[in-house]
Amino acid sequence: MPLFKIKKEVDTKYTAKVLPPQYLPSAIAPKMHELCDLAQYKKLMQNINKSDIPDEIKDFLKLGATRHIVFNYAKIADFYAHAEPEVQRLMEESALVIIDIDDAIVNGYVKLSKNIKQIMDQTGRRTKDES
């Protein structure tokens, strides 16, 4: 007698087809202060700055404190949509937005494995370079 009952039917409500989400920017660009929450970062920075530790350690801890900045990516996307081209380019380079998978690969934010490449080939998807 088996320990587990295994369902032999395949549920077909799922698909391998992946479509990027459709984004519609808001009519009004968000303000800079809406793009991220600095509260925890500022608290950590105050504690680091008033501490009596070597500057080299303070510098290191300050770098770590930046991990506590909370980005609002929905607001960032809206900001990007209203930004000047140079600002948009810099936001893309910083991966604050990823507009194009090929650009993300070039900038080193996405690494394609052989398996992903095989899936792309099987589904007929081509990168810009292959088009």
Helices and strands as residue ranges (DSSP letters): G 32-34, E 36-37, H 39-50, H 55-65, G 66-68, E 70-71, H 73-82, H 85-93, H 101-106, H 114-123, G 128-130
